[in-house]
């Protein structure tokens, strides 16, 4: 690859997004010519971009798609849904390739085979054979002639080429022989006249009338890419006998077989699950052995046993997914231990950059004014006048700093559209695979959030959406008998309230069966019978988010294959957000993800221990209280006290951090902060409770990185460094 | 050529031509091949002899492929865990989903090249290349 890679990735992502938008609009209105033109342009430009970075498989695939789009543009017929699906799949594939290039710095090894499959699907969906000139099965007699000429060496070559330059090639400043000479790994070349019967008298010497045939060791892709924009007729044949191509195909077949086992495991069928899961495990193990990856096979083998013991497909799914990510890079990392990772780039509006430039300019003015004030003091000016100037400049500086901060934050902001737009098709596919009909609506896609948050949302949202389609929305017959429209409605909506971005997934399905949740929670030991009776229905429903709720024998109408809602909760909490759940039997379920707008601002509460200040994230703080010493009782190795009928473990922050107290405070009542993290609650004893503040948290770096119990630092107003604690680690 | 000599494949298909075609493909690669004419006969064979892979059709008289799969998967281990490759002329997503729903591990649309079939059989049986 080359130096354009970073730019290529940015631009291609935009184009994929734009193409997807156009295609989705076409799905709504198949006769929208403008959208069709837009989609065509997106594919065309993407193809061009792929050519620049010499990504042959992508060029070839998009070329095939573009050809079909071109013929659709020139005909009056509306685009059919199957073809549309293939175009979307094509963009999905492109997107996956881009991801792979981002992380590995080069095209994935499976790209060629992926491209072959994709082109076959595209052609199939169109029902026509005339796609890319390069892949059209045409007159192959020239290949035969070449093979005769090459004799026994023919099988050593990978690619055959026939190139007929356009007649006006010379006028375009093109030297066809130069073009051919520049081809990679060229082995033999032959040049003949296109019209062998032409005589010297009738021949037009200004016209190019040559036919060039060549054999080379380069892959067909490289040859096609090299001749991409050359005027004339180019035919490239891959010589299928080469061992290289075969081994690639074999790898793909085995991989797709393993991938198919994930789908088998995701079937929700209680009666036959044992045999089904075991057969999927066996198949995956054997396919891995076939690939010669016995270490991965052994892992899957272990997971078969776990899956059986826990009666949940999840361990096996996880093991297979891990194995698949392992087979993606066959042994390659052995010889190149450090794959070049392309830095993540962000596209930013020019306006936002301009705002920064303007703010920086104003800051310079303030800096000069402060310098001027210092000079006045030096010259023994009236101090009161100088103080007035300084106050004025301080106020100005404060305003600028605040503006600068929010301007910088706005740079990291992306609309949620970039993640939302991936869902319509996935939801449709999930719905088809489980035999449901679902109308999927997205609202508020232009809501913005921090890029880190937007990037991390895909997995948890897909989880929630899949649950909604699979278990929330009832089958059409059941809906009909409940008096609902046969087609279910699923809404994905986003909105921003001040510093919170709220994303909701709402379905009009059967809701969550609270009795079932109580039964499962009790069976799984998540809550006791007494506490369950005390819980309101809403509280009980919330137990689906509890860790361990769905890891095991919960193959029920509620959780089906045991998809862990706790994994959604964990992902969202990791981003500093929280999940909510509203469900009404018979009318539907609403899952809410409440996320901070930006990851960088943290609300803190300061506490003091042995004269040293520490910050606790306010999100973790439930309340602060004072506990008399006689109410603290030793429990095992630790201490605890009872607060409103709840036993809360008590941790002394000084002990935990290994700080020696100079004086003992053991006589006075304990000042405690009640904190919660990752579903745990605990009390932290401190010497003094401090103030609350908003800070920019700097993560620990270098040697301090990974220090237990610390999540970062921030600068206090007086220049001291405040260490901010990681409550989750402290409580555990 | 990988050594598939100890690997046993059961073909369940009502069409004699298909069985012969598959048998030739598989025996050329060293597999031991058994045959059954429909799902019922296939189940009987599986309960009597061990097999590493079943290649089953969908549309068959007496017991079709879907019923066969459902019945097989609800048996006791280990017989219920035998991998099943479905080959059928039906190419619609619903057909594929139905076979998967019943317990198929993979689905190939007929016609299938002999080489392809042999290769999938080798993958299913876990013979290293």
Interface residues (C-beta under 8 A of the other chain):
Chain A: X247 X250 X253 X254 X257 X260 X261 X263 X264 X267 X269 X271 X272 X274 X275 X276 X278 X279 X280 X281 X282 X283 X285 X286 X287 X288 X289 X290 X291 X292 X294 X297 X432 X433 X435
Chain B: X70 X72 X73 X74 X75 X77 X78 X80 X81 X82 X83 X84 X93 X97 X100 X101 X103 X104 X105 X106 X107 X116 X119 X120 X122 X123 X124 X125 X126 X127 X128 X129
